[in-house]
């Protein structure tokens, strides 16, 4: 790998992300910022930014692709990061064009496109109000006949209640569509359900909710958009509503999770090692897991086979001779799950799965998931205490 610093290309259509920019610089990254002309004199942390580039206030997708591609002639761009919600789709577009790691257009739409969100939620059996894409007029008529009004006409990519129209009868819809003209397909028509509205801000890594904070709107945003004061408040963590939210958040974020191409960047090892895991994840029919280890760990061996159910085995060596071995898939044909001799010692996490911790007779530890099943997952270690091994196994990244 090259010794040059990681280059972070940050996109900002609003003045945000100062702390992130500073942290990137603190960690030794080369930081590039693309923003708009109206923010030329904004209070950016310029001591943390290597170069700033400006786009017109109203630029097109073609403009930004050409601009960043021109920039890439002389800059090695390693990561593309949106600093604001409105920049997510632009960042995804650029990643697709430059083939950079991270969420591409399809995955990013699950977090920005209200139609994509609802279609994905429905396929994951997550309850959502009934909806229809504003596309085919016969489908719209069928929806309005089947679903009682009121309905809401929503732009697919605006935030909160911006641009939303409440509709009480089918006769109200058609003039609105006429006014939209060729922009109609950028909207979704949805059943309006009155009630309390909550939102959960979360950090999700490898399909697991690492952090979540829960809020409730004072009044539904749709009601406020018709007149009133917008408020939101944090709800207690131990309230029934807050305790119910994590499972819903996990299901939703898992369905919209990042692809293997993005998740694999966290795997310990060289680019060649990460390519090994990516190829395995793409060729095997079950979820592959890779470790995220501290400094001074390295790969000692690794193989995988896609024949039949397939299997994967990889070994690592760390400081003071510590070792870690992962075996996954159809690697074992015996009822003991090929777990080394030891004593079962309760449950333990293997990435986003729950397994059994085994205290090994040789002083090491193992975690097995699906013992004697096919596929199954096994991690074994030496030279780590139990707490460290549990922490390492819990951080395994799922690739599928």
SEKEMAR-775834 format. One record per residue (C-alpha): residue in three letters; x, y, z. Coordinates in steps of 0.02 Angstrom, whole numbers, plus 32768, in hexadecimal, padded with zeros to 4 digits. Layout:
SEKEMAR-775834
   type      u      v      w
    ALA      X      Y      Z
...
This chain:
SEKEMAR-775834
   type      u      v      w
    UNK   8000   8000   8000
    UNK   8037   80B4   7FE3
    UNK   8077   8119   8077
    UNK   801A   81B4   803D
    UNK   7F91   81F3   80B3
    UNK   7EDC   81C5   8095
    UNK   7E87   824D   802F
    UNK   7DD7   827A   8069
    UNK   7D6B   82DA   7FED
    UNK   7CE0   832E   8052
    UNK   7C42   8378   8005
    UNK   7BE2   8405   8059
    UNK   7B4E   8464   8013
    UNK   7B33   84AD   80C2
    UNK   7BAF   84E8   8146
    UNK   7BC0   8447   81A9
    UNK   7C3E   83C3   81D9
    UNK   7CC4   842E   822C
    UNK   7CE8   83AC   82B3
    UNK   7CF5   8322   8231
    UNK   7D6F   8387   81C7
    UNK   7DDD   83A8   825E
    UNK   7DDB   82F2   8292
    UNK   7E0E   82B9   81E3
    UNK   7EA2   8330   81E8
    UNK   7ECF   82F9   8299
    UNK   7ED7   8245   825D
    UNK   7F50   8275   81D3
    UNK   7EDC   827B   813D
    UNK   7EEB   82F1   80AC
    UNK   7E46   8352   80AE
    UNK   7DF4   839B   8013
    UNK   7D50   83FC   801C
    UNK   7CD6   841D   7F90
    UNK   7C51   849E   7FBC
    UNK   7BEA   8522   7F62
    UNK   7C13   85D6   7F37
    UNK   7B9B   8620   7FB7
    UNK   7C04   85CD   8040
    UNK   7CAC   860E   8002
    UNK   7CBB   8682   8099
    UNK   7C6F   8609   8118
    UNK   7CCD   85E2   81B9
    UNK   7D1A   853E   817F
    UNK   7DA8   84F8   81EB
    UNK   7E26   8524   8165
    UNK   7EB8   84E9   81CF
    UNK   7E70   8439   81BD
    UNK   7E50   8443   8100
    UNK   7ED9   842E   807F
    UNK   7E77   8472   7FEA
    UNK   7DC9   84BB   7FCF
    UNK   7D6F   84B5   7F28
    UNK   7CCF   8513   7EFC
    UNK   7C3C   84E2   7E8F
    UNK   7BB1   8557   7E51
    UNK   7B21   8564   7ECB
    UNK   7AB2   8504   7E51
    UNK   7B17   847C   7DFE
    UNK   7ADF   83E0   7DA1
    UNK   7B10   832A   7DB9
    UNK   7B75   8336   7D19
    UNK   7BD0   83D0   7D5B
    UNK   7C09   837C   7DFC
    UNK   7C3E   82DC   7DA3
    UNK   7CA7   833C   7D27
    UNK   7CEE   83AE   7DAE
    UNK   7D23   8322   7E22
    UNK   7D65   82B8   7D91
    UNK   7DD1   834C   7D5D
    UNK   7E0D   835C   7E12
    UNK   7E38   82A3   7E16
    UNK   7EB6   82BC   7D89
    UNK   7F2D   8305   7E0A
    UNK   7EE4   82C7   7EAF
    UNK   7ED6   8215   7EF1
    UNK   7E27   8212   7F3C
    UNK   7E13   8183   7FBA
    UNK   7D6D   81AB   800D
    UNK   7CD9   821C   7FE3
    UNK   7C78   825C   807A
    UNK   7BD7   82C5   807B
    UNK   7BD2   8341   810B
    UNK   7B17   8360   80FC
    UNK   7A7D   82F8   80D8
    UNK   7A62   834F   8032
    UNK   7B0F   8319   7FF6
    UNK   7AF4   825D   8010
    UNK   7AB3   823D   7F61
    UNK   7B3D   82A5   7F11
    UNK   7BC1   8245   7F73
    UNK   7B74   819F   7F3C
    UNK   7B70   81DA   7E87
    UNK   7C29   8206   7E8E
    UNK   7C58   8163   7EE3
    UNK   7C01   8104   7E57
    UNK   7C59   8169   7DD0
    UNK   7D06   8163   7E1F
    UNK   7CEC   80B2   7E64
    UNK   7D18   80EA   7F13
    UNK   7CE8   8082   7FAC
    UNK   7C4B   80AC   800C
    UNK   7B91   80B1   7FEA
    UNK   7B64   80BA   7F33
    UNK   7AC5   8104   7EEB
    UNK   7A52   8071   7F10
    UNK   7A82   8064   7FC7
    UNK   7A86   8120   7FE4
    UNK   79D3   812C   7FA4
    UNK   7999   80C4   8038
    UNK   79C9   8158   80A7
    UNK   798D   81E7   8038
    UNK   7909   81AC   7FBD
    UNK   785F   8199   8011
    UNK   7823   8120   7F8B
    UNK   78BF   80B3   7F98
    UNK   78AF   80B3   8056
    UNK   77FB   8078   8050
    UNK   7817   7FF2   7FCC
    UNK   78AA   7FAE   802F
    UNK   784B   7FB3   80D4
    UNK   77BA   7F55   8086
    UNK   782F   7ECC   8044
    UNK   787B   7EBD   80F3
    UNK   77CB   7EAB   8142
    UNK   77DA   7F51   819D
    UNK   7732   7FA8   81AF
    UNK   771D   8048   814A
    UNK   7682   80A9   8113
    UNK   763E   8071   806C
    UNK   768B   80CF   7FD9
    UNK   7699   80D7   7F1C
    UNK   771C   8120   7EA9
    UNK   76DA   81B5   7E47
    UNK   76FB   8165   7DA0
    UNK   766E   8100   7D54
    UNK   75C3   8154   7D56
    UNK   7561   80B2   7D5F
    UNK   75C6   8082   7DFA
    UNK   75A0   812B   7E46
    UNK   74E5   8117   7E27
    UNK   74E8   8067   7E71
    UNK   7545   80A6   7F0C
    UNK   74CA   8135   7F29
    UNK   7435   80BF   7F13
    UNK   747E   803F   7F8C
    UNK   74CA   80B1   8011
    UNK   7459   812D   8069
    UNK   7490   81E4   8069
    UNK   74E5   824E   80A1
    UNK   7588   822D   8047
    UNK   762C   828B   8040
    UNK   768D   82B4   7FA2
    UNK   7746   82B2   7FCF
    UNK   77E3   82DE   7F6E
    UNK   7855   8248   7F75
    UNK   78F3   82A2   7FA8
    UNK   78C5   8338   8011
    UNK   78DF   833C   80CE
    UNK   7858   833A   8155
    UNK   77B3   8385   8116
    UNK   77FB   83F3   808D
    UNK   7790   83F1   7FF1
    UNK   770B   837C   8038
    UNK   7655   8397   8008
    UNK   75BF   834E   8064
    UNK   7535   8312   7FF1
    UNK   7482   82EF   8026
    UNK   7436   82B6   7F7F
    UNK   7472   826F   7EDA
    UNK   7439   830D   7E7F
    UNK   74BF   836E   7EDF
    UNK   754E   8301   7EA1
    UNK   7544   8317   7DE5
    UNK   755D   83D6   7DE0
    UNK   75F6   83C0   7E50
    UNK   763D   833F   7DD8
    UNK   761C   83B0   7D44
    UNK   767F   8438   7D9B
    UNK   770F   83C0   7DBB
    UNK   7719   838F   7D05
    UNK   77B1   8321   7CE3
    UNK   77E0   8326   7D9D
    UNK   774E   82B4   7DCC
    UNK   77B7   8216   7DD7
    UNK   7820   8269   7E5F
    UNK   778A   825B   7ED6
    UNK   7732   81D5   7F3C
    UNK   767B   81D3   7F73
    UNK   7662   818D   8022
    UNK   75D6   8165   809A
    UNK   75C9   81E7   8125
    UNK   75C5   819B   81D2
    UNK   75A9   8211   8265
    UNK   7607   81F3   8306
    UNK   76A9   8213   8363
    UNK   7749   821B   82FC
    UNK   77F4   81E4   833A
    UNK   78A0   81E5   82EF
    UNK   793E   8187   8321
    UNK   79EC   81C9   82F9
    UNK   7A64   8136   82F7
    UNK   7B11   80FA   82C9
    UNK   7B10   804E   8278
    UNK   7BAD   7FE7   8258
    UNK   7BAB   7F3C   8207
    UNK   7AED   7F32   821B
    UNK   7AF4   7F57   82D6
    UNK   7AB1   7FF2   832C
    UNK   7B49   8039   8388
    UNK   7AF1   80D7   83C5
    UNK   7A3E   8118   83C2
    UNK   79E2   81AE   8408
    UNK   7926   81BD   8400
    UNK   78B9   8256   83E3
    UNK   7800   827C   83D3
    UNK   77B5   830A   836F
    UNK   7746   8383   83D0
    UNK   76CB   837B   833F
    UNK   76D7   8314   829F
    UNK   773F   8372   821C
    UNK   76AD   8368   81A3
    UNK   763E   83C5   821C
    UNK   76C3   8449   8240
    UNK   76DD   8466   8186
    UNK   7629   84A4   817F
    UNK   764B   8521   820B
    UNK   769B   8516   82B6
    UNK   7742   850A   830F
    UNK   77B7   8479   82EC
    UNK   77FA   8427   838B
    UNK   7851   8385   83B6
    UNK   788A   833D   845C
    UNK   78FB   82B2   8498
    UNK   789D   8225   84EE
    UNK   78E2   81C5   8584
    UNK   794B   812D   8559
    UNK   78E9   80BF   85D1
    UNK   783D   80EF   858D
    UNK   77D8   8066   8535
    UNK   77E2   80C4   848F
    UNK   78A0   80D4   849A
    UNK   78BD   801F   84CA
    UNK   7854   7FE5   8436
    UNK   78B4   804F   83B9
    UNK   795D   7FF4   83AE
    UNK   7915   7F55   8362
    UNK   78B7   7FB9   82DF
    UNK   7953   8020   82BB
    UNK   79BC   7F83   82A9
    UNK   793F   7F32   8232
    UNK   7933   7FCE   81C7
    UNK   79EE   7FEF   81C0
    UNK   7A16   7F38   819F
    UNK   79A2   7F39   8109
    UNK   79F8   7FD4   80C7
    UNK   7AA7   7FA0   80FC
    UNK   7B44   7FCD   809F
    UNK   7B80   7F55   8018
    UNK   7C18   7EE5   802F
    UNK   7C80   7F5C   7FC5
    UNK   7C6A   7FE2   804B
    UNK   7C6E   7F74   80E7
    UNK   7D0F   7F1B   80B2
    UNK   7D74   7FBC   80C6
    UNK   7D6E   7FA0   8183
    UNK   7DBF   7EF3   8179
    UNK   7E6D   7EE2   81C3
    UNK   7EFA   7EC1   8148
    UNK   7F3C   7EFB   80A1
    UNK   7ED8   7F28   8007
    UNK   7EFD   7E77   7FCB
    UNK   7EB2   7E2F   806B
    UNK   7E16   7E9B   8058
    UNK   7E04   7E64   7FA2
    UNK   7E0C   7DB0   7FE1
    UNK   7D78   7DD0   8055
    UNK   7D17   7E30   7FD1
    UNK   7D2B   7DA3   7F51
    UNK   7CF7   7D23   7FD4
    UNK   7C5D   7D87   8004
    UNK   7C2A   7D96   7F4E
    UNK   7C42   7CDD   7F28
    UNK   7C01   7C88   7FC5
    UNK   7B48   7C73   7FED
    UNK   7B52   7CA1   80A5
    UNK   7B8E   7D3B   8105
    UNK   7C4B   7D49   8113
    UNK   7C99   7D9F   81AA
    UNK   7D3F   7DF8   81B9
    UNK   7D97   7E3A   8255
    UNK   7DC1   7EEF   827F
    UNK   7E60   7EDF   82E6
    UNK   7ED6   7F5A   833D
    UNK   7F7D   7F8D   82F4
    UNK   8008   7F0C   82DB
    UNK   7F93   7E7D   82AA
    UNK   7FB0   7E2E   8200
    UNK   7F6F   7D9F   8196
    UNK   7FD4   7CFE   819A
    UNK   7F6A   7C91   8126
    UNK   7EC2   7C90   80D0
    UNK   7E60   7C22   8057
    UNK   7DAD   7C10   801E
    UNK   7D52   7B99   7FAB
    UNK   7CAD   7BB8   7F55
    UNK   7C8B   7B02   7F2C
    UNK   7BEB   7ABF   7F77
    UNK   7BBA   7B21   8011
    UNK   7C6B   7B66   8012
    UNK   7CDE   7B91   80A2
    UNK   7D59   7C16   80DA
    UNK   7DED   7C10   8150
    UNK   7E63   7C9D   817F
    UNK   7EE5   7CB5   8207
    UNK   7F31   7D4E   825B
    UNK   7FC5   7D6C   82CD
    UNK   7FD5   7DFE   8345
    UNK   8042   7E47   83CD
    UNK   8098   7DD2   8448
    UNK   806E   7D3C   83DA
    UNK   7FB1   7D4B   83EA
    UNK   7F4E   7CF1   8363
    UNK   7EA0   7CF5   8319
    UNK   7E56   7C76   82A0
    UNK   7DAE   7C83   8247
    UNK   7D59   7BEF   81F3
    UNK   7CB3   7C09   819C
    UNK   7C38   7BAA   812F
    UNK   7C3F   7AEF   8110
    UNK   7CE8   7AD4   8162
    UNK   7CAF   7A4D   81DC
    UNK   7C55   79A6   81C8
    UNK   7C56   796B   827D
    UNK   7BD4   7983   8306
    UNK   7C4E   79E3   8376
    UNK   7C57   7A6F   82F7
    UNK   7D14   7A59   82EF
    UNK   7D21   7AC4   838C
    UNK   7DC4   7AA4   83EB
    UNK   7DB2   7A4B   8492
    UNK   7D6E   7AB9   851C
    UNK   7CDA   7AEC   8586
    UNK   7C41   7B4D   854C
    UNK   7C3D   7BF1   85AC
    UNK   7B9E   7C4B   8578
    UNK   7B68   7CB8   84E7
    UNK   7BD8   7D2E   8484
    UNK   7BC6   7D9B   83E9
    UNK   7C12   7D6B   8343
    UNK   7BF6   7E0C   82E4
    UNK   7B39   7E1F   82D7
    UNK   7B1A   7D68   8306
    UNK   7B0F   7D15   83B0
    UNK   7B7E   7C80   83D1
    UNK   7BC6   7C18   845E
    UNK   7C67   7C48   84B7
    UNK   7CDB   7BB5   84D7
    UNK   7D69   7BBE   8556
    UNK   7DEC   7B4F   8505
    UNK   7E54   7AD0   8562
    UNK   7EF3   7B20   851E
    UNK   7EC8   7BC7   856F
    UNK   7E7F   7C1A   84D6
    UNK   7DCC   7C44   84A7
    UNK   7D56   7C1E   8417
    UNK   7CAA   7C55   83DE
    UNK   7C40   7BE1   8373
    UNK   7B9E   7C0B   8318
    UNK   7B33   7B7E   82D3
    UNK   7B9C   7AF1   831C
    UNK   7B88   7A57   82AD
    UNK   7B1E   7ABB   8233
    UNK   7B4A   7AEA   8181
    UNK   7B7A   7B75   8171
    UNK   7BC9   7B98   821A
    UNK   7C44   7C18   825C
    UNK   7CD7   7BFC   82D1
    UNK   7D59   7C73   8319
    UNK   7DE6   7C37   8388
    UNK   7E6F   7C99   83DF
    UNK   7F0A   7C89   8449
    UNK   7F67   7D0F   84A8
    UNK   7EC9   7D77   84CE
    UNK   7E66   7D85   856E
    UNK   7DAC   7D62   8568
    UNK   7D76   7E19   8568
    UNK   7DEA   7E44   84D7
    UNK   7DB4   7DAD   8472
    UNK   7CFC   7DD6   848C
    UNK   7D1C   7E89   8454
    UNK   7D78   7E50   83B8
    UNK   7CF0   7DD2   8388
    UNK   7C63   7E4E   83A5
    UNK   7CB7   7EC5   832A
    UNK   7CBC   7E46   829A
    UNK   7C7A   7E9A   81FC
    UNK   7BF5   7E41   8197
    UNK   7C0D   7E3D   80DB
    UNK   7B7E   7E04   806A
